[in-house]
Every structure is written in C-alpha cells, then in structure tokens.
Amino acid sequence: MTKKKTYGLRALLNDIHLWLGLISGLIIFLVCLSGTILTFEKEIEGWFQNELVVEPKGNKQPLNKLVQLPTLTEKGTLTAVTLPTNAKRPYVFSIKEDQKQRRGTQYEVNPYTGEILKPEKSSAEGFMRFMFRLHRWLLLDTSIGRPIVGVATIVFLILSLTGIVLWFPKKIKWKYVKAGLKIKTDANWKRINHDLHNTLGFYACILIVIMGLTGLCWSFEGYRDGLCRVLGTPVFNRGGAPKISAGNTNGKQLTLEEAVALANKELSYAGELTISLPNKKNPFYNFRKLADASFSTVAHDQLTLTITGTILNKEMYADKPLNVKIAGAIKSLHTGTIYGTFSKILYFFACLVGTSLPITGTFIYINKLKKKRKRNRVPKEAMA
C-alpha cells in the first residue's frame, strides 16, 4: 500500500504559481513584450530619423537672442532650455504650444545659426505610442486598462516570489543548486524548456520585482500615496513640491546669459544644464545639471536663483538622503534608464525573459498534464 503524499507548503506555492500564471499569462506576455520594446524607445525612434548634428562655425549666438527668435516665440511660450556640453549637439527649447501641454514640445536649435532643426516625426513614433498604450492600458480605456495591468503586475510579483521559493531544491545541496543555475542544452526539448523557465526566471527575478514594485505607481493612486508615506518624501511630486519664495526682486535683473554663468560658477563642472525660465507662478530661475562624468542619469544637482541673482536653494545630489534619491529615481528604476545604456541592456533581457515565462510555463504545464494522463491510463492488458 502506497503512502499518501501530504499537501504541504511547497505544493500550495506550486499550485498558486501554476494557476495564477495560467490565468494571467496573456496579459503578462503583452505587458512584458511591449516593455521589452519600450526599453530602447528613443534608440528605435532614432533609427528612423536623421541625427541632428550641428557644425561649429564661429561663436554661438547669445541665449538672450536665441530665446527671442520669432520662429520660436510664434510657436508658444518658452519654458525651458537645455544646453549640452557637446559642441556638435543642438540646444533644446521646450515650448508650450497651448496651456494644456504639461511639458511642451521640444525644438532643437542650431546655436550658431539660430536655425530650428526639429525633424519631421519619426515613422516609428506611431508604433511606439501603440506599444506605450499596450503596456500601460492594454489599448483599453485608461479607467479599465490601468487597473487590469495593475492587478496583473501584482500577480507577476507573486509569481516571481513563489518562483524563487520553488527554484530552490527540496534538499539544499550545492550540486542541486548548481543544476538550477544553468541550462542543459544537450537535453531533450522538454528539459530545455523547463530550464529556460526555471533558470532564466531566477536570473531576471530581481529586476522583474523592481519593475513591478515601481510600475504599480502608475496603476494605483493609493499605492503611490502609500509609497510617499513609506519613503517620507514625495513620489512624482505627490504631496507638492517644496515651496520656494521668490525672494527680493529689487535691483538689476540678470540676463539669461548672466544667470547661466552664475549657475555654472556654482555648479563648476562639465555637464548638461537645463534652465527652467521664470514665470508668474515661479518667478525665478531653476537649474538642473548632470555631470558628464556621472554614471547615473538621475544624479542631477539643482540650483534656484532669483531674477536678480540671489541663491534661493542649492541641492547637491550627493548630499540628498537615500529616501529622496529612491523617490526621485522611481521612473528611471522602472524604465531601466537609471544607468544609461548599461542598465537598459540588463532591463531589455529581463523583460525578454518576462515575456518568455508565460510561454515556457504553459508548455511545462501541458507536458505535466500529458505525463499525468499517461500515468493514469489503464493498460489494455489489465482490461483484458
């Protein structure tokens, strides 16, 4: 008489992993597939555009003159200017063409000639917008698609955590652990499929969990607000940005050139500088500078000046507490841009693995189902 197997914790986790994976597989496949493509969104769009390169000739025109170019001012309200350190790169002007725009349209300008270099829209932009809507809302109305993607993300997190537990062998010995760290390429296709699911899932798990935890910020407002409370600092400026007084505006006002020179003196290193121009709501200059030598794409230093040149606020990224750094990096942590091309490559492969997991997992289930049916089939000889 065979001893009946007990239904333990591992069996429970296996069933949770199995059925949640089968139920949510298609949605996870679509979200991960679109996320894989969006990892290199800018690069893909760039393949379908002519790179805008300026030829340095003579001296650059003064910023004060460039911001007053009729070809720019007639388009709307200028809100910000980005100055690259590479002499062959154009300046980038952000212009609100109407008040409904949040960040405005970006126009690239040759600083030597004043020529607007904004190219025609890339033929890949429509495809990327399609991928973005698929990733965020499954092409549905946002009120429907956003929570569906959010729930699928939570399921994927549960699958990742249960998958890690199931990855560890029942007997923790190095030879068994080692087997789970590699793909046995000379085995049959069922074993290879199992290893692709098991091993690649293990390697990609950490990045998948990071993408999931950060991605929920766009799906559920309550989650985002809760994260603000946990971190003790605003995420996406939830809770409001710090209030800065306009300070004393009496006295001679700085020209834009003078304000930039003062900012570069305070932030005295080579780096890309973005200037947010004064407006009625915020009557001061805001500067963000990213050092060329920085490995991180979010390590901006910030400076706020009155229109007369008084320093209102200076924040060095290195001096910020860890919670503020994490909150400021949520988007970059989700998209993989935090460390530039290096992190994008890692995220690309992690997303690619995430895309494959529902497929390999389904094949594992089908193979086990066939094996179980074969085992339970009564031999013809026994029926005779």
N, C-alpha and C positions, 0 to 999 in steps of 0.2 A: 504493500500500500504506500503510494507516494505521499510525502508530506506536503500539505498545502502551504503555499507561499503567503507570507504576511504582507499586507498592504502598508508599507512604511512611508516615511517622508520622501525618500528618493522617488518612489513610484508616484506619489502625489505630484511632486515637482515635474516629473516626466509627463504626466497627463496634462498638467497646466500648460507646460511648454508646447505640447503637441496640439492641443485643441485651440489655444489662443493663436498659435501660428497658422493653423489651417483656416480659422475664421478671418483673420486679419491679413492673410498673405498677400492678396491682390493689392490692397491699399498700401501696405508696406513696400511692395515691389514698385509701385508707381511713385511713391514719395521718395524712395531711395534712388530710383532711376533718374528722376528729374533733379534731385540733389547732386548726383554724380556729374551731370552735365553742367549744372549751375556753378560748380566749384571753379571752373575755368570760364565763367561767363564773359569776363572782359577780354580774355585772350581769344576766345572764339569769335567774338564780335570784331576784334582787331584783325583777324584773318580776312575778313570781308571788307575791310576799309584800308585806304591808303594811309600809312602812318604819317602824321603831321610833324614834319621836321622843318625848322626854320634855319636859314643860312645867316650866320652872324655877319652883318655888314655895318661897319661904323659903330656908333653908340646907340644904345637902347633909348627909345623915346621916354620922356618923363612920365611917371604914372599919372601925374595930375593932368597931363594932356590926353593920355590914353583913355582915362575914365570919362572924358568929355567928348569922345568921338561920336559924331552924330549917328554913325552906323550902329553904335551900341545903345546910346541913350534913347533912340527912337523905338527900340525893342521893348523897353520897360524900365524897371527900377533896378539899378545895380546894387547888389547886396554884399558881394564878397569878391576878392581877387586872390588867386593862388600864384605864387612866384616860385618856379622850380629853380634848382641850382644849376641844372644842365643848361648851358647856353644855347643848345640846339632845340630845346623844348619851348613851346609857346606858353604865354601866360594864359590862365584860365579865369574867365569872368563869369560869375553867376548872376543871372538877371531874372527877376520875377516878371514874367510877361503878363501875368494877371495876379490878383491878390489871392486867388485860390491855390496857387502853387505854393508848396511848402518850402522847397529848397531852390526853386528856379531852374532855368535852363542854362546849361554851361556852354559858353562860347570860347573857342581857343583863338588867341590873337597873337600875331607876329609882333613882338615888342620893338622890332627895328623899323617896321614899315607901318604898323597900325592896321594891317590887313586882317580881316576876320577869316579864320581858317576852319571854322566849324564845317565838318564834312557833311555830305548827304547821309541820311540814316542808313546804317548798315543793313544789308539784306538779312542778316541773322537776328536783328532786333525783334522782329515779329515772332520768330521761333523761340527766342529767349523769354519773351513775355508769356508765351504759351507754356513753356516749362515752369516759369515762376508761378503762374496761376494753378498749374497742375500740382506743384509742390506745396503751395500754401492752402489751396481750396479745392483741389481735385476738379477744377474747371466749373465748380458749382457756385451758387451764390455764397458770398462770404459768411453770411449768418448760418448757412448749413455746412459748407465745406470746412470752415475753420475748426468747429468743434469735432467733426469727424476725424480730421487729421490729428487734432489734439489727443483724442481718445486712442487712435492708432499709435501715436507716439508713446503714450503711457503703456500700451500693450507691448510695444517694441522694447521698452525699458525692462518690463517684467520678463520678456523673453530673453533679453541679454543677461539679466541677473540669474534666472533659472538655468540658462545655458551654461554659465560659468560654473555653477554648482555641479551640473550634470557632466561637465567636461572632466572634472576630477574623477579618477577611477575609484572604485569602492575600496580597494586596497592601495593606500598611498605609498607606492614604491617607485623609485626613480625610473625603472625600466618601463613601467606603465605610463608614468607622466611623460617620459621622453617620446613614447609612441604617439601621444596626443599632440606633440609639437611639430610633427612632420607629416607630409602626405606621401603615402606609399604608392608611388606612380606605377610600379610594376604589378600592381594587384588588378583584380577584375574591376569593372566599371562601378559596381555597387560599393566596393570598398573605397574606391577613389572618390565617389560622390559623398560617401559618409565622411571621409577625411576633409574634403573641401568644406563641408558644412561645419564640422567639429573644429578643425584646426584654424581655418581662416576666420571663423567666428570668434575664436579665442583671441587671435591677434588683433582683430578690429574692435573688440568689445569696449575698450576704454574710450576710444574716440566716438563710438556709437552712443555710449552713455552720455558723453559730454554734449554731443549734438542733440540728443533727446532732451536733456535737462534744460539746455538753453533754448531749444526750439519751442518748448511749452510757453515761453514768454510771449510768443505771438499768437498762441491759441487761446489762452485763458487769462483774462484780466486779473482774476483773483489770484492766480498763481504768480503773476508778475508783481502784484502788490505785496503778496506774501514774501516773495524773494527780496523786495525792497526792505521789508521789516527784518528779515533774517540777516541781510548784509548790513543793515543800519545805514544805508545810503541809497539815493535814487537810482533806479534802473530805467534807461530811456528817458531820464529826467522826470520820472514819475514822482510826484510829491513836490515838483517845482525845482527849478534851478536856483542856486544861491543868489540872493538879491544883492546887487551892487549899486551903490549910489553913484550918480553921475559926477559927484564931486564939484569942485569950484570951477566954473566955466568962464570966470572973468579973466581977461588977459588975452594975449595974442594967441590965436588958434593955429595949431600945426597944419602944415600942408601934408598931403598924403605921403610925399617923399620924406618929409621930416619925421613923420610918425613911424615909417618903416625903418628909417635909420636908427631911431631911438630903440625900436624893438630889437633890431639886430645887435645893438650895443648891449642890451640887457640879456639877450639870448645869443651870446657871442660864439657861435659855431656854425658850420656849414649845414644847411638843411632847408627843406621846403617850407615856405612860410605862407600861411593863409590868413588874410585880413578880412574880418567882418567889419563893414563900414558903419559909422554912426547912423542912427535913425531916430525917429520920435520916441519909440519905446525904449531903446537902449542908446542914449546919446554919448557913446564912447567907442573907442577902437578896441576890438578883441583880436588878439593874435594867437595862432596855434602854429607851433614849429616842430617839425620832426627831423631829427638829426640824420644826415646821410649815413652815418656810421651805426645807426640803431638797427638791431636785428628784428625788433618788434615794430609792427606797423601802427600800434596804438600808443606808443610812448611819446605822446605829444607834451611839450611844455606850453604853458599858457600865460599870456600877459594881457592885462587890461589897462588902457590909458585913457585919460580924459582928452577932450579935444584940444586942451592947452598943454598936454604933455605930462600931467601928473600920473604917477603909477597908482592905480587903484587896487590891483590884485596881481600877484605873480605866483604861479603854481608850477613847480618842477615835478615832473612825473616820478623821478626817483624818490622824492620826499613824500609821495602820497601813501597812505596806509593801504594794506593789502586788500581790504574790502572795497575800497574805492577803485583800485586797479581792476579787480574782478568785475565790478559793476560796469565799468567803462569798456570792458572787453567782451561783453556778452555777445554782441553781434559778430565780432571777429572770431570768437570761440565757436560760434555756430557755423559760420561760413568757411572757416579754415584760413582766413586771410591774416591771422594774428602774427604769423612769422613769414609772411610773403609766400614765395614760390615753394619753399621748403615745406611749410605746413599744408599748402594746397595739395601738394603731391600726396602727402600722407592721408588727407581727408578724401581725396579722389579715390584712392584704393580702398579706404574704409567704407565709403559709400558704395563702391562697386561690390564689395563683399556683402554689404547690407542688401543690395539688390539681388544678389545670388542666393541668399539664405532661404527665402520662401520657396525658391525653385528646388534647391538641393534638399531642403526639409520635406517637401512634398514627395519627392522621389524616395526618400528614406521611409516615409510612412507607407507608400504604395508597396515598396519591397517587403516591409514587415508584414503588411496585410496579406500579400501573396504567400509569404512563408507560413503565416499562421493558418491560412486556409488549406495549404498543402499538408501541414502537420495534422490538422483536424479531419482531413478527408479519410474516410474509411476505405481501406484497401479492398479491391474487388474479391481477393481471395478469402477475406474474412466474411464476406457476404454470401459466399457460396455454400 
